[in-house]
Amino acid sequence: MWQPDTDARYMVQQALADLVLEPGDLADNYDTGPTWHRRNTFVQPRMFLKTLPLRPETPQMNKVSARIALGLPLEESYALLMLGASQDVSMEPLLTQAVQQVRDSGVHPVIAHWPIDHRKAPQVKGATVIERMPIVPYYNAFDFVISAAGYNSYHELLASGLPVIFMPQEDAGRDQQLTRARYAADKGWARLCRQQDIPVLHEHITALVSTHVPLPAISWLNDWQPVV
């Protein structure tokens, strides 16, 4: 899912390998990047082995237990914000706008900050910040999620059954997050709100909450096996 105009330096190491083993992407059919035509065989996504809820021996927390674990009062509505990290600029202006849009919808925003991130956790007025990794076991604490459309988050969220608004990152050097998010929106699996459209994010939230229907099982997202 490389961008069509991706600089060759991002892919040069592929030339050193006899075989490139690439996990499949649900949005493969929309891929217009420079390597799509070179594919022969895919393996199903296996990144779920390190996360929940797709490992049956460690069940995902329910709403009450997840909120207690995160220290969130039980009676409120919560949105999880995972907008990713920009390569070039601070994300706080975008987070500030998103937080206000969520609050205007009557929902409390919770920003996910990864403990391994060398940057300080964002401080946005009116939002709670949590540091958990992986975050998947806590998904049920939230009423919906607003997320970038990176590979892991995209597939984990679609497997979770939660209402999702994808807000893809579109800066140079990334994979085709916009294409991936558009595929999910076209399938009716999620809503798409680009960063430039954040002033109308509250409209997406209203539509998402009022019309969300849990996704039917996507077969390869429910499959897992140990890697020996």
Residue pairs with C-beta under 8 A, 6 or more apart in sequence:
1 25
1 27
1 28
1 31
1 33
1 151
1 175
1 176
1 179
1 180
2 10
2 11
2 33
2 34
2 35
2 175
2 176
3 33
3 172
3 173
3 174
3 175
3 176
4 32
4 33
4 34
6 33
6 34
6 173
7 173
10 173
11 34
11 35
14 20
14 35
21 43
22 39
22 42
22 43
23 42
23 43
23 44
23 45
23 46
23 47
23 151
24 42
24 43
24 44
24 45
24 220
25 31
25 45
25 151
25 155
25 180
26 154
26 155
26 158
26 180
26 183
26 184
26 218
26 221
27 154
27 176
27 179
27 180
27 183
27 184
28 36
28 42
29 183
30 176
30 179
30 180
30 182
30 183
31 176
31 179
32 176
32 179
33 175
33 176
44 220
44 223
45 155
45 220
45 221
46 224
46 225
46 227
47 151
47 152
47 155
48 54
48 55
48 155
48 156
48 159
48 221
48 224
49 55
49 224
49 226
49 227
50 134
51 134
51 136
51 137
51 152
51 156
52 58
52 59
52 60
52 134
52 136
52 137
53 59
53 60
53 136
53 137
53 139
53 159
53 160
54 159
54 221
54 222
54 224
55 224
58 137
60 136
60 137
60 139
60 140
61 69
61 137
61 138
61 140
61 141
62 140
63 140
63 141
64 74
66 137
66 138
66 139
66 140
66 141
67 73
67 74
67 78
67 141
68 74
69 138
69 141
70 110
70 130
70 132
70 138
70 141
72 78
72 110
72 128
72 141
76 108
77 106
77 107
77 108
77 143
78 107
78 108
78 109
78 110
78 141
78 142
78 143
79 102
79 107
79 108
79 109
79 110
79 142
79 143
79 144
79 145
79 146
79 205
80 110
80 112
80 135
80 139
80 141
80 142
80 144
80 145
80 146
80 147
81 95
81 98
81 99
81 102
81 109
81 110
81 111
81 112
81 127
81 145
81 146
81 147
82 112
82 135
82 145
82 146
82 147
82 148
82 153
83 91
83 94
83 95
83 98
83 146
83 147
83 148
83 167
83 169
84 91
84 147
84 148
84 150
84 169
85 91
85 117
85 119
86 169
86 171
87 171
87 173
87 174
88 171
91 122
92 122
92 123
92 124
94 195
94 198
95 111
95 122
95 124
95 127
96 124
96 125
97 198
97 199
97 201
98 109
98 146
98 167
98 198
98 201
99 109
99 111
99 124
99 125
99 126
99 127
100 126
101 198
101 199
101 201
101 202
101 205
102 108
102 109
102 146
102 201
102 202
102 205
103 109
103 126
104 202
105 202
105 205
105 206
107 143
107 144
107 205
108 127
108 128
109 124
109 126
109 127
109 128
110 127
110 128
110 129
110 130
110 142
111 121
111 122
111 124
111 127
111 128
111 129
111 130
112 129
112 130
112 131
112 132
112 135
113 121
113 122
113 129
113 130
113 131
114 131
114 133
115 131
115 132
115 133
116 133
121 129
121 131
122 129
123 129
130 138
132 138
136 156
136 160
139 145
139 157
139 160
139 162
140 162
142 162
143 163
143 209
144 162
144 163
144 164
144 165
144 205
144 208
144 209
144 212
145 157
145 160
145 162
145 163
145 164
145 165
146 164
146 165
146 167
146 193
146 201
147 153
147 154
147 157
147 164
147 165
147 166
147 167
148 166
148 167
148 168
148 169
148 177
149 166
149 167
149 168
149 169
149 177
149 178
149 180
149 181
149 184
150 169
150 174
150 175
150 177
151 175
154 166
154 177
154 180
154 181
154 184
155 221
157 164
157 190
158 164
158 184
158 189
158 190
158 215
158 218
158 221
159 218
159 221
159 222
161 214
161 215
163 190
163 208
163 209
163 212
164 184
164 189
164 190
164 191
164 208
165 190
165 191
165 192
165 193
165 201
165 204
165 205
165 208
166 177
166 180
166 181
166 184
166 185
166 190
166 191
166 192
166 193
167 181
167 193
167 194
167 195
167 198
167 201
168 177
168 178
168 180
168 181
168 192
168 194
168 195
169 177
169 195
170 177
170 178
170 194
170 195
178 194
181 190
181 192
182 192
184 190
184 192
185 191
185 192
189 215
191 204
191 207
191 208
193 200
193 201
193 204
